[in-house]
Amino acid sequence: QVQLVESGGGLVQPGGSLTLSCAASGFAFSWSTMSWYRQAPGKERDMVASLNDLGNRKNYADSVKGRFTISRDNAKNTMYLQMNSLKVEDTAVYYCSTANYWGQGTQVTVSS
């Protein structure tokens, strides 16, 4: 079955960095578009970034452009989200997704 397991979340100060990972299994990862979403308390789940199967087409939410970088390693069935210059408003649970499948999420808290 499809499994998506996020890791790398935590508490970081404003201006800091974190790298999230999403380990995928149970489907053809190297042929799949992958995405990161996030959901802050009381808000809807929004797309943060997406990446096509070859890794050469990336889309970002306007709020993270220039700060976040999505990438993938098809040999490791893993997707990443490098997050730099983090802001308090980036605080959310971050989810890995493909098609209609979701991981369990990893909490990112940006606070001084």
N, C-alpha and C positions, 0 to 999 in steps of 0.2 A: 504494500500500500504506500501511497505517497506520504512522505515524512519531510517536514521542514523544521529545522531546529535552529533557533536564533541564539546567539551568545554575544558577549562583549559589552552589554549594557552596564551602567553603574552611575555613580555620583561624580560629577565633575564641575569645576568652577567655570563661571562665564569666561569665554576666551580659550577654554581648553579644547582638547581633542579626544575622540573615542573612535575605535573601529569596531563595527558590528560584523558578525559573520553569520551566514545562513548555510548550514549543512543540509544538502538535499539527497533524498533517496527515493526509490520506488517509481521513478519515471525517467524519461529521456531528457535529463537535465541539459545536455549540450544542444538540444534542439528546441529548447523552451525559452520564451521571453520570461524574465524574472523581474520582480518589483519589490520595492520597500514601501511600506505604508506606515503611518503613525496615527495614534489616537491619544489626544490629551483628555484629561478628565472633563466630562460634560460636553465634549465636542465630537464631531463625526470623524470617522477614519478617513484620512486623506492620503493620496499618493504622494510620496516623497521623491522617488526616482525609479526609473525602469530601464531595462537593458535587454537588447535583443540577443538571439542565440549566439551570434558571432562576437558580440561585445563591441560592435562598432557603431551602434546607434543608441544613444543615451538621451533620456528625457528627465528633466528635473522640475520640481515645483519652483516657482519664482522665489519663494521664501528661502530656498537653500542653494540657489545657483551661486557658484563661485566659492561656496564653503564646503559642500558635500561632494564626494566622488563615489560613484557606483562602479563596481568592477566584478569580474567573475574569473574563476579558474575552472574550466571545464574538465581538466584532468582530475581535479579534486572534488568535483560536484559541489562547489562552494561559491557563494556570492558574498560580496563585501560591501560595506558602506563606510567610507572614511569620512568622518565628520570633524571639521575644523572650525575654529572661531565660534564655538557653541554659544548660544544665547539662552536666556531663561525660557524664552518661548519655544525652544526646541524640546523642552521637557514633555515626554510622552512615552507610551508603550510603542515600540517599533516592531512591526511585523514583516515577515518575509512572505511573499505570495507568488503563486503561479496558477494560471487559469482560475479556478474557484477554490484552490487550496490555500490554507493559511498555517503558519506556524503558531506557537503558543505565545510568542511575543517576548521582548526583553525591555526592561524598564530603563529609560535614560532620564536622569534628573540633573538639571543644570541649575546650580544654586551656589551662592557664596556663603 
